[in-house]
Amino acid sequence: MMVTRMIVAARVMRGTRRIGIAQDDGELAVDRRQHEAGGNERAQAEHRQHERRSPMACAAVSQAALCSSHHNNHGAPTPLPDQVGCLGTNGMNPLNVARSQVAFYSGALGVLKVLEGELAVYTRIHRLTFLLALAWAIPALAADQRMGSLTITQPWSRATAPGAAVGVAYFEIVNSGGQDTLLRVEAPIAQHVEMHSMTSIGGLMQMRQVLSVDVPAKGRVRFEPGGLHVMLIDLTQPLKEGQRFPLTLVFQHAGSMRVEAIVQGLGATAAPSQGEAAHEHHQ
Amino acid sequence: MSIINSRRSRVLGLVLLVAVIVAAGWIVIRTIHPSDFRLSALPQRSSSPDFRLTDFNGRPRSLADYRGRVVVIFFAFIHCPDACPTELFKLAQVMKRLGPASDRVQVLVITLDPERDTPDLLKSYVTAFDPRFVGLTGTAEQIDSAAKNYHVVYVTAPTSNDYYAIDHSTSTYVIDAQGQRRLIGSMTTSVDDFVHDLKLLTGGLKQGG
């Protein structure tokens, strides 16, 4: 799951880079020259910038997203001259090194000013892409939780409108083992947590509290909009898009499982699938 | 001379005939039939029942205040975790997609929970979806009567923790600019279908059939 997301993130990166390059032929030329000159120092520089901002995040995505994007960007599978550099092992201030390298190559080509301008444009595009890929890939790291025969997939919630003191949480329980029962859900973000079922009978939406939820052997139970859901009553804070909060699922046999729910937008009706997420970032 | 005249009058007649046919065709095309709507169209036009409520700014409101605009009514309450935000978000998207036509549409959100939904809460909640939405509240009796008139069923269902849920109808009611009830949408009605039908209703078109 995580690996798949990384690959998708890498694809997103590549896709957007292509768009970035297609915007300006000159930029493509610059890009080639830079690459042929033996450096993907810009990538390093940017990468290090990101690394300084969020070291953990960068380490997690660097290999997949950044390196592989470089690997495939120039048509032929060019071997990457400095993959190690991708991880930023240089002892000197990497930013300065990269900058001086860029300046050197640019100077040699005698188009310093032009290059700088184009580089700035390119860097902005690339940086945005990188952040978007990161923003999407990192929450994925915490998405699925597995304990014994139980897996909790994609716990998510919906942002609350101002004034709303209740929230919801959804997830899917996949059981590869014997029968179990979900006894309760705990969430520090709310004063009370209840499990509710929802049924629509002739347009009348009925909500009922359920005290436990049976998880059949080799079966799955889905908490989803319009169906079973976790009610977070009297939230201690409004739920904001992109925020994460812990949920603890207490099972009769498996015991407690802690997962992190990711808050989706105000009108979200499902956890983002991989395709949707990739699509969003392409826009 | 007479030949020319008769020819002329024949040509003129033909032109007139074509014009009449084109005009008739245009009227037929431009006339909405109930089947043109994608939401459930009410078979009989009748004036929509009025209500006496108060908007979130404390101003008394009745349906007649919104005459001239297509009114979209949704009954909701803030403690509704799933159906209400989903439907309100959908209506907000509809308003965006309507573009300039949205000026002739008013979305009214009537709370089914006047006890918990104070005017201030209602305001911040409803306008978070779209600043043009208006939230209406009232006394329990006023809400009851409004809900009954729209055949909205709602039942308070207590759970533990001193909390109560409200079972409620999730239909969306569309009333035309003349105050006639016309369409009913549901949770499953798409944004596209809402946009399509509201465009038809705001186009100032006559209904036939």
Interface residues (C-beta under 8 A of the other chain):
Chain A: R158 T160 A161 P162 G163 A164 A165 V166 G167 V168 Q191 H192 E194 H196 M198 S200 G203 L204 M205 Q206 M207 R208 Q209 P225 G226 H229 M231 L232 I233 L266 G267 T269
Chain B: I78 H79 C80 P81 D82 A83 P85 T86 L88 F89 K90 A92 Q93 D120 L121 L122 K123 S124 Y125 A128 F129 V153 A157 T159 S160 N161 Y163 A165 I166 D167 H168 S169 T170 S171 S186 M187
